[in-house]
Amino acid sequence: MRHAVRHCPPVLLDRASFLAAASRGLALTGFRLREVTGRSHGGGVWFTAHAEMEIAVGRDTWSGGFLLTDLWRKSGLRRRWKLAERSLAPVEANEALSHAIRALQLWR
């Protein structure tokens, strides 16, 4: 599973970086979903929403609008829904937050 956070410049956190970042200060401190839609696609479901989020990265905080996109698929054995991919694209560019998220990438 990948977690993409689009910024100017773009930033990508793979699963390992995202999980490690959660223990190093990346936190979602609040959210509100609006304009939620879901659509079947093959064996999965695309979920999209406009999300107002409050994010903390260490001592830095940012709040604003995001486009949230999820791809959900059913697992093989128990046929439970599992998140396959998530991307967040902020409505407004924030270079300071982009640098803070880039610092959380494990492969750098």
Biopython code that builds the backbone (N, CA, C, O; Angstrom):
import numpy as np
from Bio.PDB.StructureBuilder import StructureBuilder

atoms = [
    (1, "MET", "N", (0.851, -1.169, 0.000)),
    (1, "MET", "CA", (0.000, 0.000, 0.000)),
    (1, "MET", "C", (0.897, 1.232, 0.000)),
    (1, "MET", "O", (1.901, 1.274, 0.712)),
    (2, "ARG", "N", (0.539, 2.221, -0.790)),
    (2, "ARG", "CA", (1.277, 3.476, -0.830)),
    (2, "ARG", "C", (0.397, 4.594, -0.297)),
    (2, "ARG", "O", (-0.826, 4.566, -0.433)),
    (3, "HIS", "N", (1.037, 5.565, 0.305)),
    (3, "HIS", "CA", (0.349, 6.768, 0.770)),
    (3, "HIS", "C", (0.991, 7.930, 0.032)),
    (3, "HIS", "O", (2.161, 8.240, 0.259)),
    (4, "ALA", "N", (0.250, 8.564, -0.833)),
    (4, "ALA", "CA", (0.780, 9.681, -1.597)),
    (4, "ALA", "C", (0.222, 10.972, -1.027)),
    (4, "ALA", "O", (-0.980, 11.096, -0.792)),
    (5, "VAL", "N", (1.104, 11.922, -0.810)),
    (5, "VAL", "CA", (0.695, 13.249, -0.372)),
    (5, "VAL", "C", (1.230, 14.212, -1.414)),
    (5, "VAL", "O", (2.444, 14.382, -1.522)),
    (6, "ARG", "N", (0.367, 14.842, -2.175)),
    (6, "ARG", "CA", (0.785, 15.721, -3.253)),
    (6, "ARG", "C", (1.029, 17.118, -2.712)),
    (6, "ARG", "O", (0.171, 17.718, -2.063)),
    (7, "HIS", "N", (2.198, 17.607, -2.992)),
    (7, "HIS", "CA", (2.568, 18.965, -2.615)),
    (7, "HIS", "C", (3.338, 19.584, -3.760)),
    (7, "HIS", "O", (3.633, 18.907, -4.745)),
    (8, "CYS", "N", (3.664, 20.835, -3.650)),
    (8, "CYS", "CA", (4.545, 21.505, -4.593)),
    (8, "CYS", "C", (5.861, 21.728, -3.889)),
    (8, "CYS", "O", (5.933, 22.640, -3.064)),
    (9, "PRO", "N", (6.885, 20.982, -4.143)),
    (9, "PRO", "CA", (6.999, 19.839, -5.043)),
    (9, "PRO", "C", (6.319, 18.603, -4.467)),
    (9, "PRO", "O", (6.090, 18.526, -3.260)),
    (10, "PRO", "N", (5.984, 17.610, -5.343)),
    (10, "PRO", "CA", (5.284, 16.405, -4.884)),
    (10, "PRO", "C", (6.108, 15.594, -3.889)),
    (10, "PRO", "O", (7.338, 15.584, -3.951)),
    (11, "VAL", "N", (5.424, 14.917, -2.977)),
    (11, "VAL", "CA", (6.071, 14.095, -1.956)),
    (11, "VAL", "C", (5.323, 12.774, -1.877)),
    (11, "VAL", "O", (4.093, 12.749, -1.914)),
    (12, "LEU", "N", (6.067, 11.671, -1.766)),
    (12, "LEU", "CA", (5.469, 10.352, -1.671)),
    (12, "LEU", "C", (6.025, 9.632, -0.454)),
    (12, "LEU", "O", (7.239, 9.601, -0.251)),
    (13, "LEU", "N", (5.151, 9.055, 0.354)),
    (13, "LEU", "CA", (5.564, 8.198, 1.468)),
    (13, "LEU", "C", (5.112, 6.782, 1.163)),
    (13, "LEU", "O", (3.919, 6.527, 0.996)),
    (14, "ASP", "N", (6.072, 5.849, 1.089)),
    (14, "ASP", "CA", (5.690, 4.455, 0.943)),
    (14, "ASP", "C", (5.178, 3.955, 2.294)),
    (14, "ASP", "O", (5.233, 4.678, 3.289)),
    (15, "ARG", "N", (4.682, 2.721, 2.327)),
    (15, "ARG", "CA", (4.075, 2.180, 3.549)),
    (15, "ARG", "C", (5.040, 2.208, 4.732)),
    (15, "ARG", "O", (4.671, 2.637, 5.825)),
    (16, "ALA", "N", (6.277, 1.750, 4.516)),
    (16, "ALA", "CA", (7.258, 1.713, 5.608)),
    (16, "ALA", "C", (7.539, 3.117, 6.142)),
    (16, "ALA", "O", (7.611, 3.313, 7.355)),
    (17, "SER", "N", (7.698, 4.095, 5.249)),
    (17, "SER", "CA", (7.953, 5.477, 5.673)),
    (17, "SER", "C", (6.757, 6.060, 6.410)),
    (17, "SER", "O", (6.920, 6.771, 7.401)),
    (18, "PHE", "N", (5.544, 5.757, 5.921)),
    (18, "PHE", "CA", (4.332, 6.264, 6.560)),
    (18, "PHE", "C", (4.194, 5.721, 7.983)),
    (18, "PHE", "O", (3.891, 6.476, 8.907)),
    (19, "LEU", "N", (4.415, 4.413, 8.162)),
    (19, "LEU", "CA", (4.301, 3.813, 9.496)),
    (19, "LEU", "C", (5.380, 4.341, 10.434)),
    (19, "LEU", "O", (5.106, 4.601, 11.606)),
    (20, "ALA", "N", (6.604, 4.504, 9.931)),
    (20, "ALA", "CA", (7.677, 5.058, 10.755)),
    (20, "ALA", "C", (7.389, 6.518, 11.097)),
    (20, "ALA", "O", (7.668, 6.960, 12.211)),
    (21, "ALA", "N", (6.828, 7.273, 10.140)),
    (21, "ALA", "CA", (6.516, 8.686, 10.373)),
    (21, "ALA", "C", (5.481, 8.856, 11.468)),
    (21, "ALA", "O", (5.527, 9.826, 12.225)),
    (22, "ALA", "N", (4.541, 7.912, 11.558)),
    (22, "ALA", "CA", (3.513, 7.990, 12.601)),
    (22, "ALA", "C", (4.139, 7.934, 13.989)),
    (22, "ALA", "O", (3.601, 8.516, 14.931)),
    (23, "SER", "N", (5.264, 7.246, 14.128)),
    (23, "SER", "CA", (5.933, 7.180, 15.433)),
    (23, "SER", "C", (6.913, 8.334, 15.626)),
    (23, "SER", "O", (7.449, 8.513, 16.720)),
    (24, "ARG", "N", (7.156, 9.127, 14.561)),
    (24, "ARG", "CA", (8.090, 10.251, 14.652)),
    (24, "ARG", "C", (7.417, 11.606, 14.514)),
    (24, "ARG", "O", (8.084, 12.592, 14.201)),
    (25, "GLY", "N", (6.115, 11.678, 14.740)),
    (25, "GLY", "CA", (5.484, 12.986, 14.786)),
    (25, "GLY", "C", (4.468, 13.312, 13.713)),
    (25, "GLY", "O", (3.853, 14.376, 13.782)),
    (26, "LEU", "N", (4.257, 12.454, 12.722)),
    (26, "LEU", "CA", (3.208, 12.706, 11.733)),
    (26, "LEU", "C", (1.880, 12.291, 12.339)),
    (26, "LEU", "O", (1.693, 11.127, 12.696)),
    (27, "ALA", "N", (0.956, 13.236, 12.456)),
    (27, "ALA", "CA", (-0.329, 12.923, 13.097)),
    (27, "ALA", "C", (-1.457, 13.703, 12.437)),
    (27, "ALA", "O", (-1.315, 14.881, 12.110)),
    (28, "LEU", "N", (-2.564, 13.029, 12.253)),
    (28, "LEU", "CA", (-3.801, 13.670, 11.824)),
    (28, "LEU", "C", (-4.535, 14.045, 13.099)),
    (28, "LEU", "O", (-4.984, 13.169, 13.839)),
    (29, "THR", "N", (-4.660, 15.343, 13.362)),
    (29, "THR", "CA", (-5.260, 15.790, 14.623)),
    (29, "THR", "C", (-6.735, 16.137, 14.495)),
    (29, "THR", "O", (-7.416, 16.327, 15.503)),
    (30, "GLY", "N", (-7.239, 16.223, 13.258)),
    (30, "GLY", "CA", (-8.661, 16.482, 13.062)),
    (30, "GLY", "C", (-9.015, 16.400, 11.592)),
    (30, "GLY", "O", (-8.175, 16.663, 10.731)),
    (31, "PHE", "N", (-10.264, 16.032, 11.297)),
    (31, "PHE", "CA", (-10.703, 15.978, 9.908)),
    (31, "PHE", "C", (-12.215, 16.108, 9.823)),
    (31, "PHE", "O", (-12.938, 15.836, 10.781)),
    (32, "ARG", "N", (-12.675, 16.532, 8.647)),
    (32, "ARG", "CA", (-14.097, 16.646, 8.331)),
    (32, "ARG", "C", (-14.243, 16.257, 6.861)),
    (32, "ARG", "O", (-13.606, 16.862, 5.998)),
    (33, "LEU", "N", (-15.070, 15.258, 6.567)),
    (33, "LEU", "CA", (-15.268, 14.816, 5.185)),
    (33, "LEU", "C", (-16.501, 15.479, 4.588)),
    (33, "LEU", "O", (-17.535, 15.614, 5.244)),
    (34, "ARG", "N", (-16.370, 15.893, 3.321)),
    (34, "ARG", "CA", (-17.479, 16.498, 2.585)),
    (34, "ARG", "C", (-17.495, 15.924, 1.178)),
    (34, "ARG", "O", (-16.475, 15.438, 0.688)),
    (35, "GLU", "N", (-18.633, 15.979, 0.540)),
    (35, "GLU", "CA", (-18.774, 15.534, -0.847)),
    (35, "GLU", "C", (-18.173, 14.148, -1.044)),
    (35, "GLU", "O", (-17.283, 13.968, -1.875)),
    (36, "VAL", "N", (-18.651, 13.179, -0.292)),
    (36, "VAL", "CA", (-18.144, 11.810, -0.323)),
    (36, "VAL", "C", (-18.825, 11.025, -1.440)),
    (36, "VAL", "O", (-20.049, 11.058, -1.569)),
    (37, "THR", "N", (-18.029, 10.317, -2.250)),
    (37, "THR", "CA", (-18.575, 9.455, -3.297)),
    (37, "THR", "C", (-17.839, 8.123, -3.302)),
    (37, "THR", "O", (-16.677, 8.039, -2.905)),
    (38, "GLY", "N", (-18.529, 7.088, -3.755)),
    (38, "GLY", "CA", (-17.928, 5.768, -3.920)),
    (38, "GLY", "C", (-18.381, 5.179, -5.238)),
    (38, "GLY", "O", (-19.521, 5.376, -5.659)),
    (39, "ARG", "N", (-17.486, 4.456, -5.887)),
    (39, "ARG", "CA", (-17.826, 3.873, -7.181)),
    (39, "ARG", "C", (-17.125, 2.534, -7.340)),
    (39, "ARG", "O", (-15.927, 2.417, -7.082)),
    (40, "SER", "N", (-17.887, 1.512, -7.772)),
    (40, "SER", "CA", (-17.315, 0.186, -8.033)),
    (40, "SER", "C", (-16.369, 0.258, -9.218)),
    (40, "SER", "O", (-16.612, 0.970, -10.192)),
    (41, "HIS", "N", (-15.284, -0.497, -9.111)),
    (41, "HIS", "CA", (-14.334, -0.578, -10.217)),
    (41, "HIS", "C", (-13.701, -1.963, -10.189)),
    (41, "HIS", "O", (-12.838, -2.231, -9.353)),
    (42, "GLY", "N", (-14.116, -2.842, -11.088)),
    (42, "GLY", "CA", (-13.620, -4.218, -11.085)),
    (42, "GLY", "C", (-13.984, -4.887, -9.768)),
    (42, "GLY", "O", (-15.151, -4.904, -9.378)),
    (43, "GLY", "N", (-12.990, -5.436, -9.084)),
    (43, "GLY", "CA", (-13.228, -6.071, -7.794)),
    (43, "GLY", "C", (-13.061, -5.129, -6.626)),
    (43, "GLY", "O", (-13.079, -5.563, -5.474)),
    (44, "GLY", "N", (-12.899, -3.850, -6.899)),
    (44, "GLY", "CA", (-12.667, -2.892, -5.825)),
    (44, "GLY", "C", (-13.646, -1.740, -5.848)),
    (44, "GLY", "O", (-14.603, -1.727, -6.623)),
    (45, "VAL", "N", (-13.390, -0.776, -4.987)),
    (45, "VAL", "CA", (-14.226, 0.421, -4.883)),
    (45, "VAL", "C", (-13.316, 1.637, -4.745)),
    (45, "VAL", "O", (-12.410, 1.652, -3.912)),
    (46, "TRP", "N", (-13.564, 2.660, -5.570)),
    (46, "TRP", "CA", (-12.895, 3.948, -5.413)),
    (46, "TRP", "C", (-13.745, 4.820, -4.495)),
    (46, "TRP", "O", (-14.957, 4.933, -4.679)),
    (47, "PHE", "N", (-13.112, 5.425, -3.523)),
    (47, "PHE", "CA", (-13.751, 6.324, -2.565)),
    (47, "PHE", "C", (-13.071, 7.673, -2.720)),
    (47, "PHE", "O", (-11.844, 7.754, -2.655)),
    (48, "THR", "N", (-13.842, 8.730, -2.922)),
    (48, "THR", "CA", (-13.274, 10.072, -2.995)),
    (48, "THR", "C", (-14.053, 11.001, -2.078)),
    (48, "THR", "O", (-15.249, 10.820, -1.849)),
    (49, "ALA", "N", (-13.353, 11.990, -1.562)),
    (49, "ALA", "CA", (-13.998, 12.964, -0.687)),
    (49, "ALA", "C", (-13.156, 14.229, -0.637)),
    (49, "ALA", "O", (-11.938, 14.192, -0.811)),
    (50, "HIS", "N", (-13.822, 15.335, -0.399)),
    (50, "HIS", "CA", (-13.126, 16.566, -0.039)),
    (50, "HIS", "C", (-12.977, 16.513, 1.474)),
    (50, "HIS", "O", (-13.964, 16.341, 2.188)),
    (51, "ALA", "N", (-11.762, 16.657, 1.964)),
    (51, "ALA", "CA", (-11.506, 16.539, 3.398)),
    (51, "ALA", "C", (-10.843, 17.808, 3.918)),
    (51, "ALA", "O", (-9.856, 18.280, 3.354)),
    (52, "GLU", "N", (-11.388, 18.348, 4.983)),
    (52, "GLU", "CA", (-10.728, 19.422, 5.719)),
    (52, "GLU", "C", (-9.918, 18.729, 6.810)),
    (52, "GLU", "O", (-10.488, 18.042, 7.658)),
    (53, "MET", "N", (-8.586, 18.903, 6.801)),
    (53, "MET", "CA", (-7.725, 18.171, 7.732)),
    (53, "MET", "C", (-6.817, 19.098, 8.508)),
    (53, "MET", "O", (-6.445, 20.177, 8.048)),
    (54, "GLU", "N", (-6.474, 18.643, 9.699)),
    (54, "GLU", "CA", (-5.456, 19.286, 10.529)),
    (54, "GLU", "C", (-4.353, 18.259, 10.714)),
    (54, "GLU", "O", (-4.578, 17.193, 11.288)),
    (55, "ILE", "N", (-3.144, 18.584, 10.218)),
    (55, "ILE", "CA", (-2.018, 17.654, 10.240)),
    (55, "ILE", "C", (-0.879, 18.268, 11.033)),
    (55, "ILE", "O", (-0.588, 19.456, 10.897)),
    (56, "ALA", "N", (-0.233, 17.451, 11.864)),
    (56, "ALA", "CA", (0.955, 17.865, 12.600)),
    (56, "ALA", "C", (2.132, 17.023, 12.123)),
    (56, "ALA", "O", (2.036, 15.800, 12.029)),
    (57, "VAL", "N", (3.237, 17.688, 11.826)),
    (57, "VAL", "CA", (4.493, 17.014, 11.492)),
    (57, "VAL", "C", (5.530, 17.592, 12.437)),
    (57, "VAL", "O", (6.056, 18.682, 12.213)),
    (58, "GLY", "N", (5.818, 16.844, 13.503)),
    (58, "GLY", "CA", (6.698, 17.377, 14.537)),
    (58, "GLY", "C", (6.041, 18.571, 15.201)),
    (58, "GLY", "O", (4.921, 18.471, 15.703)),
    (59, "ARG", "N", (6.739, 19.708, 15.203)),
    (59, "ARG", "CA", (6.181, 20.922, 15.808)),
    (59, "ARG", "C", (5.401, 21.763, 14.814)),
    (59, "ARG", "O", (4.721, 22.714, 15.201)),
    (60, "ASP", "N", (5.493, 21.424, 13.544)),
    (60, "ASP", "CA", (4.777, 22.164, 12.503)),
    (60, "ASP", "C", (3.358, 21.628, 12.366)),
    (60, "ASP", "O", (3.128, 20.422, 12.459)),
    (61, "THR", "N", (2.411, 22.531, 12.145)),
    (61, "THR", "CA", (1.025, 22.122, 11.917)),
    (61, "THR", "C", (0.518, 22.778, 10.640)),
    (61, "THR", "O", (0.992, 23.842, 10.242)),
    (62, "TRP", "N", (-0.441, 22.137, 10.016)),
    (62, "TRP", "CA", (-1.058, 22.674, 8.824)),
    (62, "TRP", "C", (-2.498, 22.232, 8.790)),
    (62, "TRP", "O", (-2.812, 21.102, 9.162)),
    (63, "SER", "N", (-3.377, 23.110, 8.350)),
    (63, "SER", "CA", (-4.777, 22.732, 8.181)),
    (63, "SER", "C", (-5.272, 23.308, 6.865)),
    (63, "SER", "O", (-4.842, 24.375, 6.427)),
    (64, "GLY", "N", (-6.176, 22.581, 6.256)),
    (64, "GLY", "CA", (-6.719, 23.030, 4.985)),
    (64, "GLY", "C", (-7.441, 21.917, 4.266)),
    (64, "GLY", "O", (-7.673, 20.843, 4.820)),
    (65, "GLY", "N", (-7.793, 22.188, 3.021)),
    (65, "GLY", "CA", (-8.550, 21.234, 2.232)),
    (65, "GLY", "C", (-7.666, 20.259, 1.477)),
    (65, "GLY", "O", (-6.600, 20.625, 0.982)),
    (66, "PHE", "N", (-8.118, 19.016, 1.392)),
    (66, "PHE", "CA", (-7.446, 17.955, 0.651)),
    (66, "PHE", "C", (-8.464, 17.245, -0.221)),
    (66, "PHE", "O", (-9.648, 17.201, 0.111)),
    (67, "LEU", "N", (-8.009, 16.692, -1.331)),
    (67, "LEU", "CA", (-8.784, 15.717, -2.076)),
    (67, "LEU", "C", (-8.280, 14.359, -1.609)),
    (67, "LEU", "O", (-7.100, 14.046, -1.764)),
    (68, "LEU", "N", (-9.165, 13.556, -1.040)),
    (68, "LEU", "CA", (-8.833, 12.226, -0.532)),
    (68, "LEU", "C", (-9.335, 11.195, -1.531)),
    (68, "LEU", "O", (-10.501, 11.225, -1.924)),
    (69, "THR", "N", (-8.459, 10.279, -1.945)),
    (69, "THR", "CA", (-8.822, 9.200, -2.863)),
    (69, "THR", "C", (-8.318, 7.885, -2.295)),
    (69, "THR", "O", (-7.129, 7.749, -2.004)),
    (70, "ASP", "N", (-9.211, 6.912, -2.133)),
    (70, "ASP", "CA", (-8.864, 5.578, -1.631)),
    (70, "ASP", "C", (-9.277, 4.530, -2.647)),
    (70, "ASP", "O", (-10.273, 4.690, -3.354)),
    (71, "LEU", "N", (-8.497, 3.450, -2.714)),
    (71, "LEU", "CA", (-8.889, 2.258, -3.459)),
    (71, "LEU", "C", (-9.007, 1.130, -2.448)),
    (71, "LEU", "O", (-8.027, 0.777, -1.791)),
    (72, "TRP", "N", (-10.196, 0.563, -2.320)),
    (72, "TRP", "CA", (-10.469, -0.546, -1.397)),
    (72, "TRP", "C", (-10.675, -1.817, -2.201)),
    (72, "TRP", "O", (-11.343, -1.803, -3.235)),
    (73, "ARG", "N", (-10.094, -2.932, -1.720)),
    (73, "ARG", "CA", (-10.258, -4.247, -2.355)),
    (73, "ARG", "C", (-10.613, -5.275, -1.297)),
    (73, "ARG", "O", (-10.298, -5.106, -0.120)),
    (74, "LYS", "N", (-11.268, -6.339, -1.725)),
    (74, "LYS", "CA", (-11.578, -7.428, -0.795)),
    (74, "LYS", "C", (-10.373, -8.350, -0.677)),
    (74, "LYS", "O", (-9.714, -8.658, -1.670)),
    (75, "SER", "N", (-10.090, -8.789, 0.559)),
    (75, "SER", "CA", (-8.967, -9.695, 0.795)),
    (75, "SER", "C", (-9.283, -11.081, 0.244)),
    (75, "SER", "O", (-10.438, -11.392, -0.049)),
    (76, "GLY", "N", (-8.258, -11.907, 0.107)),
    (76, "GLY", "CA", (-8.425, -13.222, -0.497)),
    (76, "GLY", "C", (-9.164, -14.227, 0.358)),
    (76, "GLY", "O", (-10.099, -14.863, -0.128)),
    (77, "LEU", "N", (-8.783, -14.395, 1.615)),
    (77, "LEU", "CA", (-9.355, -15.461, 2.427)),
    (77, "LEU", "C", (-10.698, -15.116, 3.049)),
    (77, "LEU", "O", (-11.692, -15.803, 2.814)),
    (78, "ARG", "N", (-10.724, -14.078, 3.822)),
    (78, "ARG", "CA", (-11.954, -13.736, 4.557)),
    (78, "ARG", "C", (-12.859, -12.780, 3.803)),
    (78, "ARG", "O", (-13.976, -12.499, 4.236)),
    (79, "ARG", "N", (-12.373, -12.281, 2.668)),
    (79, "ARG", "CA", (-13.153, -11.370, 1.836)),
    (79, "ARG", "C", (-13.559, -10.099, 2.578)),
    (79, "ARG", "O", (-14.658, -9.577, 2.391)),
    (80, "ARG", "N", (-12.664, -9.621, 3.412)),
    (80, "ARG", "CA", (-12.888, -8.343, 4.103)),
    (80, "ARG", "C", (-12.311, -7.214, 3.258)),
    (80, "ARG", "O", (-11.360, -7.405, 2.501)),
    (81, "TRP", "N", (-12.906, -6.038, 3.404)),
    (81, "TRP", "CA", (-12.410, -4.879, 2.679)),
    (81, "TRP", "C", (-11.094, -4.417, 3.291)),
    (81, "TRP", "O", (-10.970, -4.301, 4.510)),
    (82, "LYS", "N", (-10.099, -4.150, 2.417)),
    (82, "LYS", "CA", (-8.790, -3.662, 2.852)),
    (82, "LYS", "C", (-8.405, -2.462, 1.990)),
    (82, "LYS", "O", (-8.683, -2.423, 0.791)),
    (83, "LEU", "N", (-7.771, -1.504, 2.612)),
    (83, "LEU", "CA", (-7.298, -0.329, 1.887)),
    (83, "LEU", "C", (-6.078, -0.719, 1.055)),
    (83, "LEU", "O", (-5.074, -1.170, 1.606)),
    (84, "ALA", "N", (-6.156, -0.549, -0.263)),
    (84, "ALA", "CA", (-5.054, -0.896, -1.160)),
    (84, "ALA", "C", (-4.166, 0.312, -1.439)),
    (84, "ALA", "O", (-2.949, 0.167, -1.555)),
    (85, "GLU", "N", (-4.757, 1.500, -1.547)),
    (85, "GLU", "CA", (-3.978, 2.696, -1.828)),
    (85, "GLU", "C", (-4.746, 3.926, -1.377)),
    (85, "GLU", "O", (-5.973, 3.975, -1.455)),
    (86, "ARG", "N", (-4.001, 4.922, -0.902)),
    (86, "ARG", "CA", (-4.602, 6.190, -0.480)),
    (86, "ARG", "C", (-3.730, 7.325, -0.994)),
    (86, "ARG", "O", (-2.503, 7.261, -0.922)),
    (87, "SER", "N", (-4.366, 8.353, -1.508)),
    (87, "SER", "CA", (-3.625, 9.554, -1.883)),
    (87, "SER", "C", (-4.346, 10.772, -1.335)),
    (87, "SER", "O", (-5.574, 10.828, -1.273)),
    (88, "LEU", "N", (-3.540, 11.740, -0.942)),
    (88, "LEU", "CA", (-4.041, 13.021, -0.442)),
    (88, "LEU", "C", (-3.419, 14.116, -1.293)),
    (88, "LEU", "O", (-2.201, 14.158, -1.463)),
    (89, "ALA", "N", (-4.236, 14.985, -1.819)),
    (89, "ALA", "CA", (-3.746, 16.099, -2.612)),
    (89, "ALA", "C", (-4.280, 17.388, -2.004)),
    (89, "ALA", "O", (-5.481, 17.650, -2.081)),
    (90, "PRO", "N", (-3.409, 18.203, -1.399)),
    (90, "PRO", "CA", (-3.892, 19.446, -0.806)),
    (90, "PRO", "C", (-4.380, 20.419, -1.872)),
    (90, "PRO", "O", (-3.858, 20.461, -2.986)),
    (91, "VAL", "N", (-5.368, 21.180, -1.512)),
    (91, "VAL", "CA", (-5.932, 22.173, -2.421)),
    (91, "VAL", "C", (-4.951, 23.330, -2.610)),
    (91, "VAL", "O", (-4.848, 23.880, -3.706)),
    (92, "GLU", "N", (-4.240, 23.697, -1.562)),
    (92, "GLU", "CA", (-3.278, 24.798, -1.617)),
    (92, "GLU", "C", (-1.869, 24.259, -1.408)),
    (92, "GLU", "O", (-1.674, 23.326, -0.629)),
    (93, "ALA", "N", (-0.884, 24.837, -2.095)),
    (93, "ALA", "CA", (0.513, 24.434, -1.940)),
    (93, "ALA", "C", (1.062, 24.952, -0.613)),
    (93, "ALA", "O", (0.737, 26.060, -0.187)),
    (94, "ASN", "N", (1.894, 24.142, 0.033)),
    (94, "ASN", "CA", (2.554, 24.531, 1.273)),
    (94, "ASN", "C", (3.945, 23.922, 1.257)),
    (94, "ASN", "O", (4.118, 22.758, 1.617)),
    (95, "GLU", "N", (4.939, 24.702, 0.842)),
    (95, "GLU", "CA", (6.298, 24.186, 0.682)),
    (95, "GLU", "C", (6.922, 23.760, 2.005)),
    (95, "GLU", "O", (7.701, 22.808, 2.028)),
    (96, "ALA", "N", (6.607, 24.432, 3.100)),
    (96, "ALA", "CA", (7.161, 24.047, 4.408)),
    (96, "ALA", "C", (6.695, 22.647, 4.802)),
    (96, "ALA", "O", (7.487, 21.847, 5.299)),
    (97, "LEU", "N", (5.419, 22.349, 4.585)),
    (97, "LEU", "CA", (4.906, 21.019, 4.902)),
    (97, "LEU", "C", (5.505, 19.983, 3.960)),
    (97, "LEU", "O", (5.781, 18.855, 4.371)),
    (98, "SER", "N", (5.707, 20.355, 2.705)),
    (98, "SER", "CA", (6.327, 19.451, 1.737)),
    (98, "SER", "C", (7.716, 19.029, 2.200)),
    (98, "SER", "O", (8.057, 17.849, 2.128)),
    (99, "HIS", "N", (8.519, 19.975, 2.672)),
    (99, "HIS", "CA", (9.867, 19.658, 3.173)),
    (99, "HIS", "C", (9.798, 18.793, 4.429)),
    (99, "HIS", "O", (10.613, 17.887, 4.602)),
    (100, "ALA", "N", (8.840, 19.061, 5.296)),
    (100, "ALA", "CA", (8.696, 18.269, 6.528)),
    (100, "ALA", "C", (8.323, 16.824, 6.201)),
    (100, "ALA", "O", (8.838, 15.897, 6.825)),
    (101, "ILE", "N", (7.443, 16.628, 5.238)),
    (101, "ILE", "CA", (7.049, 15.264, 4.853)),
    (101, "ILE", "C", (8.188, 14.564, 4.129)),
    (101, "ILE", "O", (8.400, 13.369, 4.335)),
    (102, "ARG", "N", (8.930, 15.280, 3.282)),
    (102, "ARG", "CA", (10.075, 14.690, 2.592)),
    (102, "ARG", "C", (11.104, 14.178, 3.599)),
    (102, "ARG", "O", (11.740, 13.151, 3.363)),
    (103, "ALA", "N", (11.273, 14.880, 4.708)),
    (103, "ALA", "CA", (12.231, 14.449, 5.738)),
    (103, "ALA", "C", (11.819, 13.126, 6.383)),
    (103, "ALA", "O", (12.654, 12.462, 6.997)),
    (104, "LEU", "N", (10.555, 12.731, 6.256)),
    (104, "LEU", "CA", (10.071, 11.472, 6.830)),
    (104, "LEU", "C", (10.313, 10.268, 5.919)),
    (104, "LEU", "O", (10.088, 9.132, 6.336)),
    (105, "GLN", "N", (10.764, 10.494, 4.689)),
    (105, "GLN", "CA", (11.011, 9.383, 3.757)),
    (105, "GLN", "C", (12.218, 8.584, 4.228)),
    (105, "GLN", "O", (13.285, 9.151, 4.463)),
    (106, "LEU", "N", (12.057, 7.271, 4.367)),
    (106, "LEU", "CA", (13.134, 6.411, 4.854)),
    (106, "LEU", "C", (14.233, 6.194, 3.821)),
    (106, "LEU", "O", (15.380, 5.952, 4.195)),
    (107, "TRP", "N", (13.912, 6.274, 2.532)),
    (107, "TRP", "CA", (14.904, 5.958, 1.511)),
    (107, "TRP", "C", (15.844, 7.115, 1.212)),
    (107, "TRP", "O", (16.750, 6.951, 0.395)),
    (108, "ARG", "N", (15.675, 8.262, 1.825)),
    (108, "ARG", "CA", (16.544, 9.424, 1.573)),
    (108, "ARG", "C", (17.777, 9.359, 2.415)),
    (108, "ARG", "O", (18.625, 10.248, 2.339)),
]
sb = StructureBuilder()
sb.init_structure("model")
sb.init_model(0)
sb.init_chain("A")
sb.init_seg("    ")
for serial, (resi, resn, name, xyz) in enumerate(atoms, 1):
    if name == "N":
        sb.init_residue(resn, " ", resi, " ")
    sb.init_atom(name, np.array(xyz, "f"), 0.0, 1.0, " ", f" {name:<3s}", serial, name[0])
structure = sb.get_structure()
